[in-house]
C-alpha cells in the first residue's frame, strides 16, 4: 500500500484532522490560468508556472514520504507532550523501516548467493 492511501481524493485529509482538505482549482483550470497569464504578460506567465511547479500541480499526496525516508511533516498541535510523542513514534517507525530494509537487503544477498552457488555447482558437474 502506498504511503498516501487517499492521494486522489481531496475530501480526505492527510494529517488525519477529520475535515476535508481541498487543494484549489482542478488541474485543467490551473493550466488555463497559466496559459492566459502567458498571453497577457509572459513574465507573469513564467511566474505563475514557477509557482504552480513549486506548489505541486495536482495537490495529490503531501506530507510523509514525499521527500524520501526520514522526512515527516506534520502540523504542531500546540501540546508539547503530544508533539514530542509524535516525533518519537515517527523516529521509531523510521528506524524500524530502515532495519526492515536492511533485513530485505541481507535476504536478497543470501538468495542471490544461493542461486549463484547452485549455478556454479551445476557447471562443475557438467564439465
Rosetta constraint file for C-alpha pairs under 8 A:
AtomPair CA 1 CA 5 HARMONIC 7.10 0.50
AtomPair CA 3 CA 64 HARMONIC 7.35 0.50
AtomPair CA 3 CA 65 HARMONIC 6.44 0.50
AtomPair CA 4 CA 14 HARMONIC 7.53 0.50
AtomPair CA 4 CA 61 HARMONIC 5.85 0.50
AtomPair CA 6 CA 10 HARMONIC 7.78 0.50
AtomPair CA 6 CA 12 HARMONIC 6.31 0.50
AtomPair CA 6 CA 14 HARMONIC 7.76 0.50
AtomPair CA 6 CA 61 HARMONIC 7.65 0.50
AtomPair CA 7 CA 60 HARMONIC 4.93 0.50
AtomPair CA 7 CA 61 HARMONIC 4.53 0.50
AtomPair CA 8 CA 60 HARMONIC 5.81 0.50
AtomPair CA 8 CA 61 HARMONIC 7.52 0.50
AtomPair CA 9 CA 60 HARMONIC 7.96 0.50
AtomPair CA 10 CA 20 HARMONIC 6.97 0.50
AtomPair CA 10 CA 21 HARMONIC 5.73 0.50
AtomPair CA 10 CA 22 HARMONIC 5.45 0.50
AtomPair CA 10 CA 23 HARMONIC 7.09 0.50
AtomPair CA 10 CA 60 HARMONIC 7.72 0.50
AtomPair CA 11 CA 19 HARMONIC 7.66 0.50
AtomPair CA 11 CA 20 HARMONIC 4.44 0.50
AtomPair CA 11 CA 21 HARMONIC 5.56 0.50
AtomPair CA 11 CA 22 HARMONIC 6.82 0.50
AtomPair CA 12 CA 16 HARMONIC 7.88 0.50
AtomPair CA 12 CA 18 HARMONIC 7.72 0.50
AtomPair CA 12 CA 19 HARMONIC 7.30 0.50
AtomPair CA 12 CA 20 HARMONIC 5.52 0.50
AtomPair CA 12 CA 21 HARMONIC 6.21 0.50
AtomPair CA 13 CA 17 HARMONIC 6.24 0.50
AtomPair CA 13 CA 18 HARMONIC 6.59 0.50
AtomPair CA 13 CA 19 HARMONIC 6.44 0.50
AtomPair CA 13 CA 20 HARMONIC 5.75 0.50
AtomPair CA 13 CA 21 HARMONIC 5.26 0.50
AtomPair CA 14 CA 61 HARMONIC 7.45 0.50
AtomPair CA 14 CA 62 HARMONIC 7.05 0.50
AtomPair CA 14 CA 63 HARMONIC 7.16 0.50
AtomPair CA 15 CA 63 HARMONIC 7.92 0.50
AtomPair CA 15 CA 74 HARMONIC 6.78 0.50
AtomPair CA 15 CA 75 HARMONIC 7.80 0.50
AtomPair CA 23 CA 58 HARMONIC 7.82 0.50
AtomPair CA 23 CA 59 HARMONIC 5.51 0.50
AtomPair CA 25 CA 29 HARMONIC 6.27 0.50
AtomPair CA 25 CA 30 HARMONIC 6.58 0.50
AtomPair CA 26 CA 30 HARMONIC 6.51 0.50
AtomPair CA 26 CA 58 HARMONIC 7.50 0.50
AtomPair CA 27 CA 31 HARMONIC 6.22 0.50
AtomPair CA 27 CA 57 HARMONIC 6.80 0.50
AtomPair CA 27 CA 58 HARMONIC 6.13 0.50
AtomPair CA 28 CA 32 HARMONIC 6.15 0.50
AtomPair CA 29 CA 33 HARMONIC 6.12 0.50
AtomPair CA 30 CA 34 HARMONIC 6.23 0.50
AtomPair CA 31 CA 35 HARMONIC 6.12 0.50
AtomPair CA 32 CA 36 HARMONIC 6.15 0.50
AtomPair CA 33 CA 37 HARMONIC 6.15 0.50
AtomPair CA 34 CA 38 HARMONIC 6.30 0.50
AtomPair CA 34 CA 45 HARMONIC 5.65 0.50
AtomPair CA 34 CA 48 HARMONIC 5.91 0.50
AtomPair CA 34 CA 49 HARMONIC 6.25 0.50
AtomPair CA 35 CA 39 HARMONIC 6.44 0.50
AtomPair CA 35 CA 45 HARMONIC 6.90 0.50
AtomPair CA 36 CA 40 HARMONIC 6.20 0.50
AtomPair CA 36 CA 45 HARMONIC 7.54 0.50
AtomPair CA 37 CA 41 HARMONIC 5.90 0.50
AtomPair CA 37 CA 42 HARMONIC 6.80 0.50
AtomPair CA 37 CA 44 HARMONIC 5.82 0.50
AtomPair CA 37 CA 45 HARMONIC 4.41 0.50
AtomPair CA 37 CA 48 HARMONIC 7.29 0.50
AtomPair CA 38 CA 42 HARMONIC 4.35 0.50
AtomPair CA 38 CA 43 HARMONIC 7.26 0.50
AtomPair CA 38 CA 44 HARMONIC 6.52 0.50
AtomPair CA 38 CA 45 HARMONIC 4.01 0.50
AtomPair CA 38 CA 46 HARMONIC 7.08 0.50
AtomPair CA 39 CA 45 HARMONIC 7.62 0.50
AtomPair CA 40 CA 44 HARMONIC 7.83 0.50
AtomPair CA 40 CA 45 HARMONIC 7.93 0.50
AtomPair CA 41 CA 45 HARMONIC 6.33 0.50
AtomPair CA 42 CA 46 HARMONIC 6.22 0.50
AtomPair CA 43 CA 47 HARMONIC 6.18 0.50
AtomPair CA 44 CA 48 HARMONIC 6.12 0.50
AtomPair CA 45 CA 49 HARMONIC 6.05 0.50
AtomPair CA 46 CA 50 HARMONIC 6.05 0.50
AtomPair CA 47 CA 51 HARMONIC 6.11 0.50
AtomPair CA 48 CA 52 HARMONIC 6.11 0.50
AtomPair CA 49 CA 53 HARMONIC 6.19 0.50
AtomPair CA 50 CA 54 HARMONIC 6.02 0.50
AtomPair CA 51 CA 55 HARMONIC 6.05 0.50
AtomPair CA 52 CA 56 HARMONIC 5.85 0.50
AtomPair CA 52 CA 57 HARMONIC 5.77 0.50
AtomPair CA 53 CA 57 HARMONIC 6.07 0.50
AtomPair CA 55 CA 59 HARMONIC 7.71 0.50
AtomPair CA 61 CA 66 HARMONIC 7.51 0.50
AtomPair CA 62 CA 66 HARMONIC 6.26 0.50
AtomPair CA 63 CA 72 HARMONIC 6.49 0.50
AtomPair CA 63 CA 73 HARMONIC 5.33 0.50
AtomPair CA 63 CA 74 HARMONIC 7.17 0.50
AtomPair CA 64 CA 71 HARMONIC 6.36 0.50
AtomPair CA 64 CA 72 HARMONIC 4.67 0.50
AtomPair CA 64 CA 73 HARMONIC 5.93 0.50
AtomPair CA 65 CA 69 HARMONIC 6.05 0.50
AtomPair CA 65 CA 70 HARMONIC 7.83 0.50
AtomPair CA 65 CA 71 HARMONIC 6.48 0.50
AtomPair CA 65 CA 72 HARMONIC 6.92 0.50
AtomPair CA 66 CA 71 HARMONIC 7.62 0.50
AtomPair CA 67 CA 71 HARMONIC 6.15 0.50
AtomPair CA 69 CA 94 HARMONIC 7.13 0.50
AtomPair CA 70 CA 91 HARMONIC 7.74 0.50
AtomPair CA 70 CA 94 HARMONIC 6.02 0.50
AtomPair CA 72 CA 90 HARMONIC 7.62 0.50
AtomPair CA 76 CA 83 HARMONIC 6.31 0.50
AtomPair CA 77 CA 82 HARMONIC 7.43 0.50
AtomPair CA 77 CA 83 HARMONIC 6.61 0.50
AtomPair CA 78 CA 83 HARMONIC 7.59 0.50
AtomPair CA 79 CA 83 HARMONIC 6.19 0.50
AtomPair CA 80 CA 84 HARMONIC 6.03 0.50
AtomPair CA 81 CA 85 HARMONIC 6.15 0.50
AtomPair CA 82 CA 86 HARMONIC 6.09 0.50
AtomPair CA 83 CA 87 HARMONIC 6.23 0.50
AtomPair CA 84 CA 88 HARMONIC 6.19 0.50
AtomPair CA 85 CA 89 HARMONIC 6.07 0.50
AtomPair CA 86 CA 90 HARMONIC 6.12 0.50
AtomPair CA 87 CA 91 HARMONIC 6.05 0.50
AtomPair CA 88 CA 92 HARMONIC 6.13 0.50
AtomPair CA 89 CA 93 HARMONIC 6.16 0.50
AtomPair CA 90 CA 94 HARMONIC 6.11 0.50
AtomPair CA 91 CA 95 HARMONIC 6.18 0.50
AtomPair CA 92 CA 96 HARMONIC 6.14 0.50
AtomPair CA 93 CA 97 HARMONIC 6.05 0.50
AtomPair CA 94 CA 98 HARMONIC 6.17 0.50
AtomPair CA 95 CA 99 HARMONIC 6.16 0.50
AtomPair CA 96 CA 100 HARMONIC 6.10 0.50
AtomPair CA 97 CA 101 HARMONIC 6.11 0.50
AtomPair CA 98 CA 102 HARMONIC 6.17 0.50
AtomPair CA 99 CA 103 HARMONIC 6.18 0.50
AtomPair CA 100 CA 104 HARMONIC 6.15 0.50
AtomPair CA 101 CA 105 HARMONIC 6.23 0.50
AtomPair CA 102 CA 106 HARMONIC 6.23 0.50
AtomPair CA 103 CA 107 HARMONIC 6.15 0.50
AtomPair CA 104 CA 108 HARMONIC 6.07 0.50
AtomPair CA 105 CA 109 HARMONIC 6.18 0.50
AtomPair CA 106 CA 110 HARMONIC 6.15 0.50
AtomPair CA 107 CA 111 HARMONIC 6.07 0.50
AtomPair CA 108 CA 112 HARMONIC 6.01 0.50
AtomPair CA 109 CA 113 HARMONIC 5.99 0.50
AtomPair CA 110 CA 114 HARMONIC 6.15 0.50
AtomPair CA 111 CA 115 HARMONIC 6.22 0.50
AtomPair CA 112 CA 116 HARMONIC 6.12 0.50
AtomPair CA 113 CA 117 HARMONIC 6.13 0.50
AtomPair CA 114 CA 118 HARMONIC 6.24 0.50
AtomPair CA 115 CA 119 HARMONIC 6.18 0.50
AtomPair CA 116 CA 120 HARMONIC 6.17 0.50
AtomPair CA 117 CA 121 HARMONIC 5.99 0.50
AtomPair CA 118 CA 122 HARMONIC 6.09 0.50
AtomPair CA 119 CA 123 HARMONIC 6.33 0.50
AtomPair CA 120 CA 124 HARMONIC 6.28 0.50
AtomPair CA 121 CA 125 HARMONIC 6.30 0.50
AtomPair CA 122 CA 126 HARMONIC 6.48 0.50
AtomPair CA 123 CA 127 HARMONIC 6.61 0.50
